[in-house]
Amino acid sequence: MSETDFAAFEPKSSGDRTIMHILYGMHTVAWASLGTLAVIALIINYIKRGDEQDQLYEDHHSYMISTFWWTVLWLVVTSPLYLLLIFPGVVAQGIVGLWYLYRCIKGWLRFNDNRPPR
């Protein structure tokens, strides 16, 4: 029977929590930077998720990553609506934007309560 080396598991520091809050904040206000902050946060999410040993943190990184990519997919799918008229495209992409904001805020609140994102 093998023994678990608990020294290999580093406890979460307040810095790790701060990074998660910053990433959620970057995703939440990404609209103000035309998505640039979301792309930067996405890159950091991928890097941090690969190094993560805490399941809660890994789940939140995955949640932010999937939220980003689903949003990109729905923005691409709704883009042809601009060819019909401007209004349907604006409405559709506005709904996608609100969904993205909802997911970011929901995940952030759940992380703040030490709960998994789903």
C-alpha positions in Angstrom: 0.0 0.0 0.0 1.5 3.3 -1.0 1.5 6.3 1.3 0.3 9.7 0.2 2.8 12.5 0.4 0.8 15.3 1.8 3.8 17.6 1.5 3.3 17.5 -2.3 -0.1 19.1 -1.9 0.3 22.8 -1.3 -2.5 24.5 0.6 -4.2 27.3 -1.2 -2.9 30.7 -0.4 -4.7 34.0 -0.4 -2.8 34.8 -3.6 -4.4 31.9 -5.4 -7.8 33.2 -4.4 -6.9 36.7 -5.5 -5.8 35.4 -8.9 -9.2 33.6 -9.3 -11.0 36.8 -8.4 -8.9 38.8 -10.9 -9.6 36.3 -13.6 -13.4 36.4 -13.0 -13.2 40.2 -12.9 -11.3 40.2 -16.3 -13.9 38.0 -17.9 -16.7 40.1 -16.4 -15.5 43.4 -17.8 -14.2 42.0 -21.0 -16.9 43.9 -23.0 -15.2 47.2 -22.1 -12.0 46.0 -23.8 -13.7 44.5 -26.8 -12.8 41.0 -25.5 -9.1 41.6 -25.0 -9.3 41.1 -21.3 -11.2 37.8 -21.8 -8.5 36.5 -24.1 -5.8 37.4 -21.6 -7.8 35.7 -18.8 -8.4 32.7 -21.0 -4.7 32.2 -21.5 -4.1 32.4 -17.8 -7.0 30.0 -17.1 -5.4 27.4 -19.4 -2.0 27.9 -17.7 -3.3 27.8 -14.2 -5.7 24.9 -14.8 -2.8 22.7 -16.0 -0.9 23.3 -12.7 -4.0 23.0 -10.5 -4.3 20.3 -7.8 -7.4 21.6 -6.1 -10.6 20.3 -7.7 -12.6 23.4 -6.9 -10.1 25.7 -8.6 -9.7 23.4 -11.6 -13.5 23.4 -12.0 -13.7 27.1 -11.9 -10.9 27.4 -14.5 -12.7 25.0 -16.7 -16.0 26.8 -16.2 -14.4 30.1 -17.4 -12.8 28.4 -20.3 -16.0 26.8 -21.5 -18.0 30.0 -20.9 -15.5 31.8 -23.2 -15.7 29.3 -26.0 -19.4 28.9 -25.9 -19.7 32.6 -26.2 -17.4 32.7 -29.2 -19.5 30.0 -30.8 -22.8 31.8 -30.3 -21.3 35.1 -31.5 -20.2 33.4 -34.7 -23.5 31.6 -35.1 -25.5 34.9 -34.6 -23.3 37.0 -36.9 -25.2 36.3 -40.1 -28.2 38.0 -38.6 -26.5 41.3 -39.4 -27.0 40.5 -43.1 -30.7 40.5 -42.6 -30.9 43.8 -40.8 -28.8 45.4 -38.1 -31.5 45.0 -35.4 -31.7 41.2 -35.3 -27.9 40.9 -35.0 -27.7 43.5 -32.3 -30.5 41.7 -30.3 -29.0 38.3 -30.7 -25.5 39.3 -29.8 -26.8 41.4 -26.9 -28.5 38.2 -25.6 -25.2 36.3 -25.9 -23.4 39.1 -24.1 -25.9 39.0 -21.2 -25.6 35.3 -21.0 -21.8 35.6 -20.8 -22.1 38.3 -18.1 -24.6 36.0 -16.2 -22.2 33.1 -16.3 -19.3 35.2 -15.1 -21.2 36.7 -12.2 -22.7 33.3 -11.3 -19.4 31.6 -11.3 -17.7 34.4 -9.4 -20.4 34.3 -6.6 -20.1 30.5 -6.4 -16.3 30.7 -6.1 -16.6 33.4 -3.4 -18.8 30.9 -1.5 -16.3 28.0 -2.0 -18.8 26.2 -4.1 -18.3 24.5 -7.5 -19.4 26.5 -10.5 -22.3 24.1 -11.5 
